[in-house]
Structure formats: structure tokens, C-alpha cells
């Protein structure tokens, strides 16, 4: 048996950055910059379709993940998130549609959006964009905020429920 070769880390891991490094990383991205956020706990077809559609709205896509602490406060259940934030970030970074991944600890990414000033804010179709404080921040500096319809039949919560009900 031969030893496995020492391989460098996958290049996509360079897309992951700490929040404090995000402004400098974002400055190097192609404009317009599209921003979205979420837990993205168990990656599924609805997520990847949504992210590809978001990316198509600009030159690059930034995904801000709820930290584990932030995700737990969303009330999705005591066992959520199932995947730790570093694992979720790795899955996001591996997607061709995603250019940069970071985190936020707050309940919403409002402060991060104000700091990064993306050109376009995108949320899932279940959000009323007119009611979001994030929309007001983005529009105040001339950006756009819009919702992308969900792909029907896909949700992490439904997937978790299905797995728990399996014999």
C-alpha cells in the first residue's frame, strides 16, 4: 500500500472569509455585487437554484451565513443547525455560483449589509422586501432589493421532518 499524496487544500476554500476581512475581499469582486443570507443548513435543490438565480443578477455573489449561535435563535428547533457553520460555509464555497462566504452573529445581517454595501440584496420569495430594514439600508445608498421565488417543494425543515419520520 502506498501513501496518499499530500494535496493542497481545495481552491474554493479561499472564498471563505471572516467577517472582519469581508470588506477587503468584497472590494476585489466583480460588480455589481449581489448579497444574500441564510442558514443553508442542509443544501438542497431549492438552495442551489436560488443561489444560481441570485448570482445571475450581478457580477458576483456574497453569501452571509447565520453563525451557529444566530441560527439557534431562529427557533427552528433545538437540534438546528444540523451542520456547523464551518461545514455550511465549505458547502457554500464549493458552489460555482458563490464568490464569497462569511458569517454574521446577529439575528439579521443588517449591520453587515450596511458595512459591505452590496449593489443588490436578494431574499427568498417568502420575504416582503418592503418590510425589511435591510431593504431600506440598501435603497438608501442606491442599491436594489428584490425577492426570488422559492422552488416549490424544497425546504430544510421539511427534509429534517421526513428524515425523522423514516422507519
HELIX and SHEET records of a PDB file:
HELIX    1   1 UNK A   11  UNK A   15  5                                   5    
HELIX    2   2 UNK A   19  UNK A   27  1                                   9    
HELIX    3   3 UNK A   45  UNK A   55  1                                  11    
HELIX    4   4 UNK A   68  UNK A   72  1                                   5    
HELIX    5   5 UNK A   85  UNK A   93  1                                   9    
HELIX    6   6 UNK A  110  UNK A  116  1                                   7    
HELIX    7   7 UNK A  129  UNK A  131  5                                   3    
HELIX    8   8 UNK A  133  UNK A  140  1                                   8    
HELIX    9   9 UNK A  156  UNK A  165  1                                  10    
SHEET    1   A 5 UNK A 100  UNK A 104  0                                        
SHEET    2   A 5 UNK A  60  UNK A  66  1                                        
SHEET    3   A 5 UNK A  33  UNK A  38  1                                        
SHEET    4   A 5 UNK A 120  UNK A 124  1                                        
SHEET    5   A 5 UNK A 144  UNK A 148  1                                        
END                                                                             
